[in-house]
């Protein structure tokens, strides 16, 4: 399904989300009572009420963010100064506040524990721009990464994202006001896409973080097979062979990262791996995983700019070396799968 035009997203989708959120809040007791009544019929601890609660929280979060963004738009002179430094900073502060709020609710309702290990953007080299290269394992991992960059490390991310994320009205409005790029995989010629990424990575300052996901999508066995077949069809048999040995990742597409490094040669490169949200891609995945009660681990590795290889092929090989290292780390740190239902008598005690 194609993305609707901007005027539909602003004048139809955004007001619909606000109206729906207001309706759900005013009728919340009814929905919670219905969820509690159905809960005994569904395996798991309060799975239905938790999902209803998360849905309401997310819609209200989206609606409040849209109202706040509308206030900023009016305060900027109805959009006249919306891209001025002061209002750009105001949007980053707003991003941090709303992500912090969303994660507080997620950790409280899902009993999540988040651990960060390795060299983060603060300790690597304070005051140096960074190119953040992350695996892709669903929308949850992307939100967690941006939350960490904004709220833990005081960075201002510039992100390369899928155009489909603009279906969310708050994400659409907020991220289109900041220096980000929405792309449509398969609809943009590689050269043009690399030019856009290079343009976005140009002029990074001391607190910027350019964020890119080289896989271009979430891992599935079918996507991996198709990606390897495309590499072989292009005669890239060495890259295809290396991709076949990866168990958890798609082969990375190097073009975007190479363009970013070329545009920001003074930036360090931070590779990011994480595990714990690997199976949280669709609504069905969220349903299956509730309640989570799990630990999410995020691992950073920092590479100073002087250690980034100089040649194009050397950089491609270097990226694949890092992807093999991240793949091995995921194997070592992946949480044990939990059965769909555990009898209450065997449930672990709560602290």
C-alpha positions as MATLAB code, in Angstrom:
seq = 'XXXXXXXXXXXXXXXXXXXXXXXXXXXXXXXXXXXXXXXXXXXXXXXXXXXXXXXXXXXXXXXXXXXXXXXXXXXXXXXXXXXXXXXXXXXXXXXXXXXXXXXXXXXXXXXXXXXXXXXXXXXXXXXXXXXXXXXXXXXXXXXXXXXXXXXXXXXXXXXXXXXXXXXXXXXXXXXXXXXXXXXXXXXXXXXXXXXXXXXXXXXXXXXXXXXXXXXXXXXXXXXXXXXXXXXXXXXXXXXXXXXXXXXXXXXXXXXXXXXXXXXXXXXXXXXXXXXXXXXXXXXXXXXXXXXXXXXXXXXXXXXXXXXXXXXXXXXXXXXXXXXXXXXXXXXXXXXXXXXXXXXXXXXXXXX';
ca = [
       0.000    0.000    0.000;
       1.405    3.361   -1.029;
       1.834    6.227    1.388;
      -0.991    8.813    1.179;
      -0.064   12.393    0.236;
       1.029   14.864    2.888;
      -2.296   16.700    3.029;
      -4.148   13.441    3.783;
      -1.676   12.540    6.529;
      -1.950   15.999    8.108;
      -5.671   16.697    7.696;
      -7.104   13.166    7.968;
      -4.750   10.742    9.743;
      -3.523   13.122   12.459;
      -6.994   14.351   13.559;
      -8.255   10.751   13.433;
      -5.540    9.638   15.876;
      -6.372   12.507   18.262;
     -10.114   11.731   18.102;
      -9.511    8.000   18.587;
      -7.212    8.626   21.563;
      -9.796   10.895   23.208;
     -12.501    8.275   22.663;
     -10.400    5.468   24.140;
      -9.441    7.527   27.203;
     -13.046    8.449   27.987;
     -14.159    4.822   27.597;
     -11.030    3.221   29.116;
     -12.817    1.582   32.105;
     -15.117   -0.261   29.703;
     -12.221   -1.588   27.614;
     -10.249   -2.666   30.685;
     -13.262   -4.473   32.156;
     -13.796   -6.304   28.864;
     -10.088   -7.167   28.696;
     -10.123   -8.498   32.270;
     -13.228  -10.570   31.524;
     -11.567  -12.176   28.482;
      -8.184  -12.596   30.185;
      -8.899  -15.960   31.937;
      -9.663  -17.476   28.530;
      -6.268  -16.524   27.104;
      -2.935  -18.156   28.088;
      -0.450  -15.892   29.829;
      -0.505  -13.426   32.720;
      -3.000  -10.641   31.934;
      -2.021  -10.709   28.288;
      -5.190   -9.033   26.965;
      -5.271   -6.171   29.539;
      -1.587   -5.480   28.923;
      -2.086   -5.272   25.171;
      -5.133   -2.997   25.566;
      -3.202   -0.783   27.970;
      -0.239   -0.526   25.584;
      -2.498    0.315   22.658;
      -4.238    3.097   24.600;
      -0.930    4.458   25.914;
       0.561    4.554   22.420;
      -2.438    6.292   20.858;
      -2.568    8.867   23.664;
       1.198    9.347   23.362;
       0.814    9.931   19.620;
      -2.073   12.349   20.118;
      -0.325   14.410   22.830;
       2.806   14.583   20.667;
       0.728   15.893   17.742;
      -0.796   18.598   19.945;
       2.662   19.620   21.213;
       3.974   19.723   17.642;
       1.033   21.893   16.615;
       1.870   24.308   19.443;
       5.485   24.538   18.226;
       4.277   25.133   14.685;
       2.087   28.045   15.785;
       4.848   29.444   18.040;
       7.289   29.373   15.093;
       5.056   31.748   13.159;
       2.867   29.037   11.638;
       5.938   27.218   10.389;
       7.918   30.301    9.314;
      10.869   29.652   11.681;
      10.280   25.934   12.268;
      13.742   25.021   10.919;
      15.637   27.698   12.811;
      18.265   26.446   15.327;
      16.102   27.263   18.366;
      13.060   25.380   17.089;
      15.200   22.494   15.838;
      16.606   22.157   19.355;
      13.089   22.401   20.797;
      12.047   19.470   18.609;
      14.981   17.366   19.837;
      14.051   18.180   23.457;
      10.463   17.184   22.697;
      11.714   13.953   21.097;
      13.685   13.105   24.239;
      10.734   13.805   26.529;
       8.257   11.701   24.575;
      10.686    8.794   24.100;
      11.511    8.833   27.813;
       7.790    8.768   28.628;
       7.110    5.935   26.179;
       9.951    3.841   27.582;
       8.825    4.426   31.154;
       5.407    2.973   30.322;
       6.965    0.089   28.363;
       9.336   -0.845   31.186;
       6.578   -0.567   33.797;
       3.956   -2.580   31.917;
       6.234   -5.151   30.273;
       8.831   -5.541   33.056;
      11.733   -4.744   30.736;
      15.308   -4.383   31.891;
      17.762   -2.584   29.583;
      21.523   -2.946   29.842;
      24.092   -1.016   27.787;
      27.604   -2.432   27.448;
      30.671   -1.400   25.488;
      31.957    2.005   24.398;
      29.019    4.374   24.058;
      29.004    7.740   22.212;
      29.780    9.603   25.444;
      32.937    7.755   26.400;
      34.275    7.118   22.878;
      35.257   10.706   22.123;
      33.139   13.520   23.632;
      32.524   16.311   21.163;
      33.070   14.144   18.077;
      30.293   13.436   15.555;
      29.461    9.761   15.162;
      28.082    7.530   12.428;
      25.957    4.937   14.236;
      25.615    1.661   12.336;
      22.981   -0.663   13.798;
      21.428   -4.022   13.070;
      17.702   -3.976   12.330;
      15.315   -6.195   14.278;
      11.956   -4.440   14.284;
      10.591   -1.008   15.238;
      11.301   -1.572   18.927;
      15.062   -1.701   18.409;
      15.058    1.519   16.380;
      13.072    3.393   19.023;
      15.318    2.036   21.788;
      18.445    3.181   19.941;
      17.138    6.705   19.290;
      15.927    6.936   22.905;
      19.426    6.052   24.073;
      21.164    8.522   21.753;
      18.887   11.415   22.753;
      18.333   10.789   26.464;
      21.458    8.904   27.615;
      24.120   10.485   25.425;
      22.628   13.936   24.564;
      23.038   13.360   20.832;
      20.939   14.827   18.007;
      20.279   11.939   15.606;
      19.975   12.208   11.844;
      18.253    9.029   10.732;
      17.722    7.114    7.500;
      14.247    5.524    7.824;
      11.697    3.625    5.790;
       9.027    5.835    4.231;
       6.294    3.541    5.598;
       6.963    4.865    9.124;
       5.197    8.056    8.052;
       1.901    6.223    8.524;
       2.357    7.155   12.199;
       1.258   10.820   12.292;
       3.501   11.922   15.179;
       6.567   10.223   13.672;
       5.669   11.730   10.303;
       5.396   15.326   11.547;
       8.275   15.251   14.025;
      10.923   13.527   11.940;
      10.109   15.478    8.782;
      10.842   18.683   10.705;
      14.304   17.409   11.677;
      17.232   16.470    9.381;
      16.208   12.905    8.510;
      15.577   10.989    5.282;
      12.617    8.718    4.587;
      13.380    6.231    1.823;
      11.302    3.714   -0.117;
      13.329    0.524   -0.699;
      13.162   -0.591   -4.296;
      11.781    2.726   -5.537;
      14.942    4.826   -5.436;
      17.967    4.317   -7.662;
      21.065    3.445   -5.671;
      23.037    6.465   -6.882;
      20.250    8.844   -5.869;
      19.856    7.151   -2.494;
      23.577    7.388   -1.804;
      23.524   11.059   -2.772;
      20.687   11.690   -0.323;
      22.538    9.879    2.450;
      25.736   11.777    1.702;
      23.838   15.066    1.815;
      22.263   14.141    5.156;
      25.648   13.186    6.644;
      27.303   16.427    5.523;
      28.011   19.038    8.192;
      27.708   16.852   11.309;
      28.647   18.813   14.421;
      29.978   17.739   17.835;
      26.692   16.374   19.207;
      25.256   14.854   16.020;
      24.818   11.131   15.406;
      24.086    9.893   11.896;
      22.060    6.666   12.240;
      21.871    4.054    9.500;
      20.630    0.445    9.313;
      22.633   -1.224    6.512;
      20.422   -4.315    6.305;
      17.516   -2.178    5.083;
      14.923   -4.339    6.825;
      14.222   -6.900    9.513;
      15.812  -10.329    9.337;
      13.727  -13.219    8.052;
      15.062  -16.466    6.517;
      13.309  -15.670    3.226;
      14.815  -12.177    3.033;
      18.237  -13.623    3.719;
      17.899  -16.175    0.907;
      16.702  -13.483   -1.510;
      19.492  -11.086   -0.514;
      22.147  -13.762   -1.041;
      20.641  -14.644   -4.413;
      20.865  -10.995   -5.472;
      24.527  -10.875   -4.449;
      25.283  -13.981   -6.511;
      23.348  -12.568   -9.482;
      25.640   -9.515   -9.365;
      28.723  -11.724   -9.274;
      29.526  -10.875   -5.634;
      30.201  -14.489   -4.662;
      32.588  -13.693   -1.773;
      30.018  -11.408   -0.123;
      27.309  -14.025   -0.712;
      29.446  -16.706    0.928;
      30.095  -14.514    3.962;
      26.387  -13.691    4.217;
      25.500  -17.395    4.177;
      27.606  -17.916    7.309;
      25.586  -15.352    9.274;
      22.806  -16.814   11.405;
      21.017  -13.685   12.634;
      21.621  -10.869   10.143;
      20.910   -9.932    6.555;
      23.930   -9.047    4.403;
      24.600   -5.328    4.837;
      24.197   -2.949    1.917;
      27.419   -0.925    1.982;
      26.455    1.955   -0.323;
      24.761    4.124    2.280;
      27.487    3.700    4.888;
      30.230    4.407    2.334;
      28.426    7.614    1.325;
      28.100    8.693    4.961;
      31.788    8.041    5.724;
      32.795    9.951    2.602;
      30.592   12.916    3.594;
      31.761   12.932    7.240;
      35.432   11.813    7.249;
      36.045   13.275   10.723;
      33.243   11.259   12.328;
      33.834    8.128   14.354;
      31.869    4.976   13.593;
      29.896    3.194   16.304;
      28.550   -0.297   15.601;
      25.481   -1.319   17.586;
      24.165   -4.788   18.332;
      21.237   -5.630   20.558;
      19.174   -8.607   21.488;
      15.883   -9.117   23.266;
      13.495   -7.512   20.756;
      14.416   -9.788   17.866;
      10.957  -11.349   17.676;
       8.997   -8.105   18.182;
       8.299   -7.178   14.555;
       4.541   -7.583   14.013;
       1.441   -7.204   16.196;
       1.293  -11.004   16.337;
       4.856  -11.015   17.682;
       3.920   -8.533   20.409;
       0.964  -10.733   21.345;
       3.115  -13.855   21.517;
       5.823  -12.209   23.641;
       3.523  -10.643   26.246;
       4.293  -10.492   29.078;
       7.960   -9.927   28.263;
       9.772  -10.005   31.607;
      13.095   -9.993   29.795;
      16.431   -8.233   29.640;
      17.383   -6.203   26.591;
      21.117   -5.857   26.002;
      22.608   -3.182   23.736;
      26.291   -3.422   22.794;
      28.392   -0.554   21.383;
      31.776   -0.762   19.643;
      33.552    2.498   18.791;
      35.937    2.925   15.851;
      37.855    6.222   15.645;
      37.952    7.877   12.191;
      41.677    7.146   11.738;
      40.953    3.386   11.937;
      38.322    3.412    9.180;
      39.818    1.855    6.013;
      40.520    4.227    3.142;
      39.605    2.221    0.030;
      36.077    1.314   -1.084;
      36.628   -2.462   -1.201;
      38.531   -2.320    2.092;
      35.570   -0.555    3.674;
      33.133   -3.139    2.311;
      35.271   -5.977    3.695;
      35.554   -4.083    6.999;
      31.742   -3.739    7.196;
      31.295   -7.466    6.553;
      33.920   -8.244    9.220;
      31.946   -6.182   11.725;
      28.688   -7.817   10.667;
      30.213  -11.254   11.328;
      31.336  -10.034   14.763;
      27.851   -8.690   15.560;
      26.282  -11.935   14.348;
      28.503  -13.930   16.722;
      27.688  -11.569   19.611;
      23.942  -12.060   19.025;
      24.414  -15.833   19.168;
      26.230  -15.507   22.493;
      23.694  -13.122   24.058;
      20.348  -14.192   22.649;
      17.794  -14.821   25.427;
      16.417  -18.331   25.689;
      13.033  -18.681   23.939;
      10.093  -18.800   26.294;
       7.120  -21.126   25.755;
       3.845  -19.542   24.717;
       2.280  -20.417   28.073;
       3.737  -21.310   31.445;
       1.407  -22.715   34.143;
       0.982  -20.347   37.064;
       2.412  -22.917   39.465;
       5.689  -22.808   37.523;
       5.861  -19.049   37.094;
       9.013  -17.481   38.576;
       8.485  -15.469   41.757;
       8.180  -11.712   41.402;
      10.623   -9.477   43.251;
];
